[in-house]
Amino acid sequence: MDRLPISPLGLQIAIFMLTTLCVGALLFATLSPVVTRNARAKARIGRLEGLTPRAGQQAGNSPESRRKKLVEDTLKELDAKQMAKAGKTGKQTLTSRLRQAGMAWSRSTYFIVTFIIGTVVYVFALMVLQAGILPAAGFAVAAGLLLPHLLVVHKRNGRFKKFSAEFPNALDVVVRGVKSGMPLVDCLKAIASDAQEPVKGEFTTIIQDQTLGVPLDEALQRLADRVPISEANFFAIVISIQSRTGGNLSEALGNLSKVLRDRKNLRGKIKAMSAEAKASAGIIGSMPVVVALLLYFVSPDYIGLLFSESLGHIVLAASGVWMFIGIMVMRKMINFDF
């Protein structure tokens, strides 16, 4: 089959325009939801800040208003500490991610596993796939960097889900213990001895910090650092506010437990309602690959032009980029923040 008569200049212009469109669409699909969400959050914070002075003027200098002012100051202080800590630490280190995943690996173990995976993939690509030295090295580097990282991410997310599922039960234990007159530390000890993992291990660490003389609010803040999810952060904030301003701890933790269970129910409803959209996205995203494989088995000469001709290589690259953009757009459409 004769190649299409395309001049080198026209081909370069087409490649440049296609690359520009792909990069622009990818940036728009990735950054647009973030910018919109940040704008909504700033607008809501502005409305709340605008309402705060009027509420203080209406309340006057009553004990309730003073307590609200103390709570607001405490929240601002905690927020400032978290922002300062986030600015200092930045991205999480490999050691902290391994700790959050519940894996007993050290940094050296992680790098050894990375090297072993890369070596195995290199030998497999070189011997079985009959790839060249450079393609085999590319496969090895990609597999060595990606597979251990995905394993840590999978274990970390799974551990956080288990913690979120068990944490409301632990809060109920604290609520019942405080209502019956038990000290808060004894309630935490009961959770550390009877709860399910990973809640049991994290509360055992809190008790150990308490034994070493760490204040309770600081020990709970360390829990929020070790398990960076909203449930642990809420718990640390409630205890910190109660220790400074007083109030009914059992009622506050009971409300927190109810909120966490409602969040869990809402998460389940969203998962059920978006299941059809996710299935449709999976079918749409897999159809081009399935159709290409079927054509390869039915008529290999027909689709083989994509792999043997230079123009076919360009079509494959452009199709892959556009498929990736479409998948990212669908992912943004079916993932809901709540």
Phi, psi and chi 1 to 4 in degrees:
 res  aa     phi    psi   chi1   chi2   chi3   chi4
   1 MET       -  133.0 -179.8  178.8  178.0      -
   2 ASP   -73.5  145.5  -63.6  -25.7      -      -
   3 ARG   -76.0  153.7  -62.3 -176.2 -179.6 -178.9
   4 LEU   -70.8  138.7  -64.9  176.4      -      -
   5 PRO   -76.3   90.8   27.1  -33.8      -      -
   6 ILE  -118.3  128.5  -60.5  178.1      -      -
   7 SER   -73.3  152.8   63.9      -      -      -
   8 PRO   -60.0  -37.5  -23.9   33.4      -      -
   9 LEU   -65.9  -44.4  179.5   59.3      -      -
  10 GLY   -63.7  -37.1      -      -      -      -
  11 LEU   -66.1  -41.2 -177.0   60.8      -      -
  12 GLN   -64.5  -40.8  -67.3  178.0    2.8      -
  13 ILE   -64.3  -42.3  -66.0  175.1      -      -
  14 ALA   -63.6  -42.2      -      -      -      -
  15 ILE   -64.0  -42.0  -66.6  174.5      -      -
  16 PHE   -63.9  -44.8  174.9   76.3      -      -
  17 MET   -65.4  -42.1  -66.4  178.4   63.3      -
  18 LEU   -64.9  -42.1 -177.7   60.7      -      -
  19 THR   -63.9  -41.7  -55.5      -      -      -
  20 THR   -62.9  -44.3  -56.3      -      -      -
  21 LEU   -63.6  -41.2  -72.3  174.1      -      -
  22 CYS   -64.1  -47.1  -67.7      -      -      -
  23 VAL   -64.5  -42.3  172.3      -      -      -
  24 GLY   -63.0  -43.7      -      -      -      -
  25 ALA   -65.7  -38.6      -      -      -      -
  26 LEU   -66.0  -43.3 -178.3   60.1      -      -
  27 LEU   -64.0  -40.0  -69.5  176.7      -      -
  28 PHE   -65.2  -44.2  177.3   78.7      -      -
  29 ALA   -66.2  -30.7      -      -      -      -
  30 THR   -84.9  -42.8  -55.5      -      -      -
  31 LEU   -93.4  -23.9  -60.5  179.3      -      -
  32 SER   -60.8  -46.2  178.2      -      -      -
  33 PRO   -63.1  -35.7  -22.1   33.7      -      -
  34 VAL   -66.2  -45.5  177.7      -      -      -
  35 VAL   -64.0  -41.3  174.0      -      -      -
  36 THR   -65.3  -42.8  -55.2      -      -      -
  37 ARG   -65.1  -41.9 -175.0  166.0   59.0 -110.7
  38 ASN   -64.4  -37.8  -68.5  -21.0      -      -
  39 ALA   -65.9  -41.3      -      -      -      -
  40 ARG   -64.4  -40.5  -70.4 -161.2  -57.6  -94.8
  41 ALA   -64.9  -42.6      -      -      -      -
  42 LYS   -65.2  -39.3  -70.3 -179.1  179.4  179.3
  43 ALA   -64.5  -40.1      -      -      -      -
  44 ARG   -67.6  -41.4 -173.0  178.1  177.3 -149.6
  45 ILE   -62.5  -39.5  -68.7  173.6      -      -
  46 GLY   -62.7  -40.3      -      -      -      -
  47 ARG   -65.5  -40.4  -69.8 -165.3  -61.4  -91.5
  48 LEU   -66.5  -40.8  -68.3  175.5      -      -
  49 GLU   -64.7  -33.4  -70.7  177.8   -8.9      -
  50 GLY   -69.4  -28.0      -      -      -      -
  51 LEU   -83.0  -22.7  -67.4  174.9      -      -
  52 THR   -63.1  -46.4  -58.1      -      -      -
  53 PRO   -61.9  -39.3  -22.0   33.7      -      -
  54 ARG   -65.5  -36.9  -68.8 -166.1  -66.6  -90.5
  55 ALA   -64.8  -39.3      -      -      -      -
  56 GLY   -67.4  -35.9      -      -      -      -
  57 GLN   -68.1  -37.7  -68.9  174.8    2.4      -
  58 GLN   -70.8  -35.4  -66.8  176.7   -0.4      -
  59 ALA   -75.3  -28.1      -      -      -      -
  60 GLY    76.4 -145.3      -      -      -      -
  61 ASN  -108.8   33.5  -66.2  -37.0      -      -
  62 SER   -71.7  160.6   62.6      -      -      -
  63 PRO   -57.9  -34.6  -24.4   33.5      -      -
  64 GLU   -65.9  -39.6 -175.7   66.1   22.0      -
  65 SER   -68.3  -38.0   65.0      -      -      -
  66 ARG   -64.7  -39.0  -71.0 -164.8  -63.7  -91.4
  67 ARG   -66.7  -39.9 -175.2  173.6 -177.9  -83.8
  68 LYS   -62.3  -40.0  -72.5 -177.3  179.0  179.8
  69 LYS   -64.4  -38.7 -177.8   65.1  168.5   59.0
  70 LEU   -66.8  -38.7 -175.4   57.9      -      -
  71 VAL   -63.8  -43.0  170.3      -      -      -
  72 GLU   -62.3  -43.0  -68.4  175.5    0.8      -
  73 ASP   -63.3  -39.4  -65.7  -20.5      -      -
  74 THR   -64.6  -42.6  -55.5      -      -      -
  75 LEU   -63.4  -41.3  -72.6  173.8      -      -
  76 LYS   -63.4  -39.6  -70.3  179.5 -179.4  179.0
  77 GLU   -65.1  -44.0 -178.8 -179.0   -8.1      -
  78 LEU   -64.0  -39.3  -67.4  174.0      -      -
  79 ASP   -65.0  -40.2 -172.0   33.9      -      -
  80 ALA   -64.8  -39.4      -      -      -      -
  81 LYS   -64.6  -42.1  -72.3 -178.0  179.1  179.6
  82 GLN   -66.3  -39.1  -69.8 -179.6   -6.7      -
  83 MET   -66.9  -39.9  -68.4  179.6   63.6      -
  84 ALA   -65.3  -40.2      -      -      -      -
  85 LYS   -67.4  -39.7 -174.6  179.4  -63.2 -176.4
  86 ALA   -65.1  -36.4      -      -      -      -
  87 GLY   -69.2  -31.9      -      -      -      -
  88 LYS   -78.4  -45.2  -68.9  179.9  180.0  179.4
  89 THR   -79.8  -38.5   56.8      -      -      -
  90 GLY    67.1 -132.6      -      -      -      -
  91 LYS   -73.2  152.2  -67.5 -175.4  177.6 -179.8
  92 GLN   -73.3  143.8  -68.1  179.2  -21.6      -
  93 THR   -77.7  167.9   61.2      -      -      -
  94 LEU   -64.4  -37.7  176.2   60.3      -      -
  95 THR   -63.8  -42.4  -55.9      -      -      -
  96 SER   -67.5  -37.1   64.0      -      -      -
  97 ARG   -67.6  -37.9  -70.9 -168.8  -71.4  113.4
  98 LEU   -65.3  -38.8  -68.7  172.9      -      -
  99 ARG   -65.5  -42.1  166.6   67.1  177.2   79.8
 100 GLN   -68.3  -27.8  -68.1  170.1   -1.3      -
 101 ALA   -78.9   -7.6      -      -      -      -
 102 GLY    73.7   22.1      -      -      -      -
 103 MET   -98.9  140.1  -56.8  173.9   66.6      -
 104 ALA   -87.4   16.3      -      -      -      -
 105 TRP   -74.7  147.7  -69.7    3.9      -      -
 106 SER   -98.2  176.2   61.1      -      -      -
 107 ARG   -62.6  -40.4  -69.6  174.0   59.2   89.7
 108 SER   -65.0  -40.1   57.9      -      -      -
 109 THR   -61.6  -42.3  -54.9      -      -      -
 110 TYR   -60.8  -44.8 -179.7   87.2      -      -
 111 PHE   -69.7  -32.9  -68.1  130.8      -      -
 112 ILE   -65.4  -43.6  -70.1  173.2      -      -
 113 VAL   -62.1  -41.0  171.3      -      -      -
 114 THR   -59.3  -44.8  -60.4      -      -      -
 115 PHE   -65.0  -41.5  176.1   76.3      -      -
 116 ILE   -64.5  -44.0  -68.0  174.1      -      -
 117 ILE   -63.2  -43.9  -68.0  176.3      -      -
 118 GLY   -61.7  -40.3      -      -      -      -
 119 THR   -66.0  -43.5  -56.3      -      -      -
 120 VAL   -63.3  -44.4  171.2      -      -      -
 121 VAL   -65.8  -37.0  172.1      -      -      -
 122 TYR   -63.0  -46.3  178.2   77.7      -      -
 123 VAL   -65.1  -41.0  173.7      -      -      -
 124 PHE   -63.6  -45.5  178.4   80.3      -      -
 125 ALA   -66.5  -33.2      -      -      -      -
 126 LEU   -78.8  -40.4 -160.2   62.1      -      -
 127 MET   -90.7  -44.4  -60.5  -62.4 -179.7      -
 128 VAL   -87.8  -51.3  178.9      -      -      -
 129 LEU   -78.9   -9.7  -59.5 -179.9      -      -
 130 GLN    57.9   36.4  -61.3  -63.7  -37.6      -
 131 ALA   -82.7  161.5      -      -      -      -
 132 GLY   -72.4  178.8      -      -      -      -
 133 ILE   -67.5  -45.7  -64.1  178.6      -      -
 134 LEU   -67.4  -46.8  -70.0  179.6      -      -
 135 PRO   -60.6  -39.8  -24.9   34.7      -      -
 136 ALA   -63.8  -39.7      -      -      -      -
 137 ALA   -64.9  -38.0      -      -      -      -
 138 GLY   -63.2  -43.9      -      -      -      -
 139 PHE   -61.1  -41.1  -76.0  126.5      -      -
 140 ALA   -65.0  -44.8      -      -      -      -
 141 VAL   -64.7  -43.6  171.6      -      -      -
 142 ALA   -63.8  -44.4      -      -      -      -
 143 ALA   -68.0  -40.9      -      -      -      -
 144 GLY   -64.9  -34.4      -      -      -      -
 145 LEU   -82.9  -34.2  -65.7  177.2      -      -
 146 LEU   -87.4  -45.6 -173.6   61.6      -      -
 147 LEU   -63.8  -48.1  -66.6 -178.5      -      -
 148 PRO   -62.5  -36.4  -21.9   33.5      -      -
 149 HIS   -63.2  -44.2  173.4   72.6      -      -
 150 LEU   -64.7  -34.9  -67.6  178.7      -      -
 151 LEU   -64.2  -44.9  175.5   62.2      -      -
 152 VAL   -64.3  -42.2  173.1      -      -      -
 153 VAL   -62.8  -42.1  170.6      -      -      -
 154 HIS   -63.8  -46.0  175.2   71.3      -      -
 155 LYS   -65.8  -37.8  -61.2  -80.5  -71.8 -176.0
 156 ARG   -66.4  -47.9 -177.2  171.3  176.9  -96.7
 157 ASN   -64.2  -38.9  -67.3  -23.7      -      -
 158 GLY   -64.1  -39.1      -      -      -      -
 159 ARG   -67.1  -39.1 -170.1  168.0 -177.4  -92.7
 160 PHE   -64.9  -38.4  -72.3  168.9      -      -
 161 LYS   -65.1  -41.8  -71.2 -178.9 -179.8  178.3
 162 LYS   -63.4  -39.8  -69.0 -179.0  179.9  178.5
 163 PHE   -64.3  -43.4 -172.9   91.9      -      -
 164 SER   -64.3  -35.5  -59.7      -      -      -
 165 ALA   -72.1  -32.6      -      -      -      -
 166 GLU   -92.6  -20.7  179.3   64.0   20.1      -
 167 PHE   -63.9  -40.9 -168.8   59.3      -      -
 168 PRO   -58.5  -34.8  -26.2   35.8      -      -
 169 ASN   -64.2  -38.1  -61.5  -31.9      -      -
 170 ALA   -65.3  -38.7      -      -      -      -
 171 LEU   -64.4  -37.6  -72.4 -178.1      -      -
 172 ASP   -63.2  -36.0  -68.9  -20.8      -      -
 173 VAL   -63.1  -42.6  171.6      -      -      -
 174 VAL   -65.0  -42.5  176.3      -      -      -
 175 VAL   -62.1  -47.6  171.6      -      -      -
 176 ARG   -65.8  -37.5  -70.8 -167.2  -66.1  -93.4
 177 GLY   -66.6  -42.8      -      -      -      -
 178 VAL   -66.5  -39.1  171.5      -      -      -
 179 LYS   -64.1  -32.7  -75.2 -176.6  177.6  179.8
 180 SER   -83.2   -2.5   63.4      -      -      -
 181 GLY   100.7    5.2      -      -      -      -
 182 MET   -75.6  144.7  -71.0  178.2   59.6      -
 183 PRO   -64.7  155.7  -19.1   31.2      -      -
 184 LEU   -63.7  -37.5  178.8   58.9      -      -
 185 VAL   -64.6  -38.5  177.5      -      -      -
 186 ASP   -65.3  -35.1  -68.1  -18.0      -      -
 187 CYS   -64.6  -40.2  -62.1      -      -      -
 188 LEU   -65.5  -36.6  -59.5 -178.6      -      -
 189 LYS   -64.7  -37.9  -69.2 -179.5  179.7  178.6
 190 ALA   -63.6  -39.5      -      -      -      -
 191 ILE   -66.3  -40.6  -63.1  172.8      -      -
 192 ALA   -64.8  -23.3      -      -      -      -
 193 SER   -98.5  -25.9   60.7      -      -      -
 194 ASP  -118.1  -14.4  -61.6  -28.2      -      -
 195 ALA   -75.9  170.3      -      -      -      -
 196 GLN   -88.9  155.2  -59.9  -67.8  -32.6      -
 197 GLU   -71.1  147.6  -69.1  -70.4   -9.2      -
 198 PRO   -90.3    2.3   32.3  -34.0      -      -
 199 VAL   -62.5  -39.1  174.6      -      -      -
 200 LYS   -60.0  -48.0  179.2  178.0 -179.9  179.4
 201 GLY   -65.1  -39.4      -      -      -      -
 202 GLU   -68.1  -40.1  -65.5  -63.4  -19.9      -
 203 PHE   -73.4  -27.4  -84.6   78.5      -      -
 204 THR   -63.1  -39.4  -58.7      -      -      -
 205 THR   -64.7  -36.7  -55.5      -      -      -
 206 ILE   -63.2  -43.8  -66.5  174.9      -      -
 207 ILE   -64.4  -38.5  -61.3  -58.3      -      -
 208 GLN   -64.8  -40.4  -67.5  173.9   -6.2      -
 209 ASP   -62.8  -39.8  -68.9  -18.4      -      -
 210 GLN   -62.5  -40.2  -83.6  -87.9  -72.8      -
 211 THR   -62.8  -32.6  -54.8      -      -      -
 212 LEU   -82.6    1.1  -63.9  175.2      -      -
 213 GLY    95.3   11.4      -      -      -      -
 214 VAL   -76.4  131.7  178.7      -      -      -
 215 PRO   -57.7  151.6  -22.4   32.7      -      -
 216 LEU   -62.8  -43.5 -178.9   58.9      -      -
 217 ASP   -64.4  -35.7   55.7  -13.2      -      -
 218 GLU   -70.2  -38.4 -175.6  176.3  -13.4      -
 219 ALA   -62.9  -39.1      -      -      -      -
 220 LEU   -71.6  -31.4  -67.3  176.7      -      -
 221 GLN   -67.0  -33.9 -172.9   58.2   49.4      -
 222 ARG   -65.3  -34.3  -68.1 -176.7  179.8 -178.9
 223 LEU   -60.2  -44.0  169.1   66.1      -      -
 224 ALA   -64.6  -28.3      -      -      -      -
 225 ASP   -76.2  -37.9  -64.3  -24.8      -      -
 226 ARG   -73.6  -34.5  -66.7 -167.7  -56.3  -90.7
 227 VAL  -120.8   83.0 -172.8      -      -      -
 228 PRO   -76.4   67.3   28.9  -33.4      -      -
 229 ILE  -123.6  163.2   58.3  177.1      -      -
 230 SER   -65.0  -33.3   57.2      -      -      -
 231 GLU   -61.9  -48.1  -72.1   84.4   -9.2      -
 232 ALA   -66.2  -36.9      -      -      -      -
 233 ASN   -66.8  -40.8 -166.8   28.5      -      -
 234 PHE   -59.7  -44.5  -69.0  159.9      -      -
 235 PHE   -62.4  -43.8 -178.4   56.2      -      -
 236 ALA   -64.4  -38.8      -      -      -      -
 237 ILE   -67.3  -42.3  -69.6  174.3      -      -
 238 VAL   -62.3  -45.2  168.1      -      -      -
 239 ILE   -66.1  -40.0  -62.5  -61.2      -      -
 240 SER   -65.5  -42.9  178.2      -      -      -
 241 ILE   -66.1  -41.7  -69.0  176.2      -      -
 242 GLN   -66.0  -36.5 -165.2  -85.3  -22.7      -
 243 SER   -69.6  -23.0   62.7      -      -      -
 244 ARG   -98.0  -35.3  -61.2 -173.4 -174.6 -172.6
 245 THR  -109.5  -11.0   63.5      -      -      -
 246 GLY    78.4 -170.2      -      -      -      -
 247 GLY   118.1  179.1      -      -      -      -
 248 ASN   -83.7  104.2 -167.6  -21.5      -      -
 249 LEU   -68.3  -40.1  179.3   60.2      -      -
 250 SER   -64.1  -39.1   61.5      -      -      -
 251 GLU   -67.1  -42.3 -178.5 -178.2   -3.4      -
 252 ALA   -63.7  -45.0      -      -      -      -
 253 LEU   -70.5  -32.3  -67.6  179.5      -      -
 254 GLY   -63.7  -42.8      -      -      -      -
 255 ASN   -63.3  -39.3  -66.5  -27.2      -      -
 256 LEU   -64.3  -42.2  176.8   59.4      -      -
 257 SER   -61.5  -41.5  176.7      -      -      -
 258 LYS   -64.2  -40.9 -176.9  177.8 -179.0  -58.6
 259 VAL   -63.0  -42.6  169.0      -      -      -
 260 LEU   -65.5  -39.0  -63.8 -176.5      -      -
 261 ARG   -68.5  -37.4  -67.4 -175.7 -173.4  -82.0
 262 ASP   -64.5  -38.2  -68.9  -19.5      -      -
 263 ARG   -62.9  -39.7  -78.1  169.0   56.5   87.2
 264 LYS   -64.3  -43.8 -178.0  179.0  178.8 -179.2
 265 ASN   -63.7  -41.0  -66.0  -26.5      -      -
 266 LEU   -63.8  -39.3  179.2   61.6      -      -
 267 ARG   -61.6  -41.6 -174.1 -177.6  -63.9  112.5
 268 GLY   -65.1  -39.6      -      -      -      -
 269 LYS   -64.9  -42.7  -69.4 -179.3 -179.5  179.2
 270 ILE   -64.4  -39.6  -68.9  176.2      -      -
 271 LYS   -63.3  -40.7 -175.5  176.8 -179.8 -179.3
 272 ALA   -69.1  -41.3      -      -      -      -
 273 MET   -71.1  -28.5  -64.8  176.3   64.6      -
 274 SER   -94.8    2.9   61.0      -      -      -
 275 ALA   -63.7  -40.9      -      -      -      -
 276 GLU   -64.6  -41.9 -177.5 -179.5   -3.2      -
 277 ALA   -65.6  -38.9      -      -      -      -
 278 LYS   -67.6  -38.9  -69.3 -179.2  179.1  178.9
 279 ALA   -64.6  -41.5      -      -      -      -
 280 SER   -63.5  -41.5  -58.9      -      -      -
 281 ALA   -63.8  -40.0      -      -      -      -
 282 GLY   -64.4  -40.3      -      -      -      -
 283 ILE   -66.7  -44.9  -65.9  172.5      -      -
 284 ILE   -64.2  -40.4  -66.2  172.3      -      -
 285 GLY   -70.5  -29.2      -      -      -      -
 286 SER   -89.8  -15.7   61.2      -      -      -
 287 MET   -59.7  -46.1  -81.2 -176.6   62.2      -
 288 PRO   -59.3  -40.0  -23.5   34.4      -      -
 289 VAL   -67.8  -43.4  179.2      -      -      -
 290 VAL   -64.3  -43.7  173.2      -      -      -
 291 VAL   -63.9  -40.5  171.4      -      -      -
 292 ALA   -63.6  -41.4      -      -      -      -
 293 LEU   -65.3  -41.7  -69.6  175.5      -      -
 294 LEU   -63.0  -42.7  -68.2  176.5      -      -
 295 LEU   -64.3  -34.0  -74.8  175.7      -      -
 296 TYR   -66.4  -38.3  179.5   79.0      -      -
 297 PHE   -77.5  -33.6  -73.3  112.3      -      -
 298 VAL   -79.8  -49.0  173.3      -      -      -
 299 SER  -139.2   83.1  178.7      -      -      -
 300 PRO   -65.5  -30.4   20.9  -30.9      -      -
 301 ASP   -67.5  -32.2  -64.5  -25.8      -      -
 302 TYR   -67.8  -45.8  177.6   77.2      -      -
 303 ILE   -91.3  -10.7 -161.4  172.6      -      -
 304 GLY   -66.0  -19.1      -      -      -      -
 305 LEU   -62.2  -27.8  -62.9  174.2      -      -
 306 LEU   -66.9  -23.8  -64.7  175.9      -      -
 307 PHE  -102.5  -16.8  -57.0   96.9      -      -
 308 SER  -103.0  -21.7   60.3      -      -      -
 309 GLU  -103.7  147.7  -60.4  -70.3  -24.3      -
 310 SER   -65.5  -38.5   58.7      -      -      -
 311 LEU   -65.1  -34.4 -176.7   59.1      -      -
 312 GLY   -64.6  -35.9      -      -      -      -
 313 HIS   -63.3  -40.8  -62.6  163.7      -      -
 314 ILE   -64.9  -41.2  -62.5  174.8      -      -
 315 VAL   -63.3  -42.4  171.6      -      -      -
 316 LEU   -62.3  -44.7  -79.3  176.9      -      -
 317 ALA   -63.8  -44.4      -      -      -      -
 318 ALA   -64.8  -41.1      -      -      -      -
 319 SER   -64.3  -40.5  -59.2      -      -      -
 320 GLY   -62.9  -41.9      -      -      -      -
 321 VAL   -64.7  -44.3  171.4      -      -      -
 322 TRP   -68.1  -34.9  -80.4  112.4      -      -
 323 MET   -63.1  -42.1  -79.7 -173.8   60.7      -
 324 PHE   -63.2  -42.3  175.8   75.0      -      -
 325 ILE   -62.8  -43.7  -65.7  174.0      -      -
 326 GLY   -63.0  -40.0      -      -      -      -
 327 ILE   -65.2  -40.5  -69.1  172.5      -      -
 328 MET   -64.7  -39.8  -67.1  -62.4  -64.5      -
 329 VAL   -64.6  -44.8  171.0      -      -      -
 330 MET   -64.0  -35.6  -71.9 -171.1  -66.7      -
 331 ARG   -63.8  -41.7 -176.8  175.5 -179.8  -88.7
 332 LYS   -65.7  -31.4  -69.4  -67.1 -176.4 -178.5
 333 MET   -75.9  -29.4  -67.7  172.6   63.0      -
 334 ILE  -104.1   -4.3   62.5 -179.3      -      -
 335 ASN   -98.9  123.5  -75.7  -17.9      -      -
 336 PHE  -111.5  135.8  -58.1   96.0      -      -
 337 ASP   -92.6  137.3  -66.2  -30.7      -      -
 338 PHE  -149.1      -   61.9   93.7      -      -
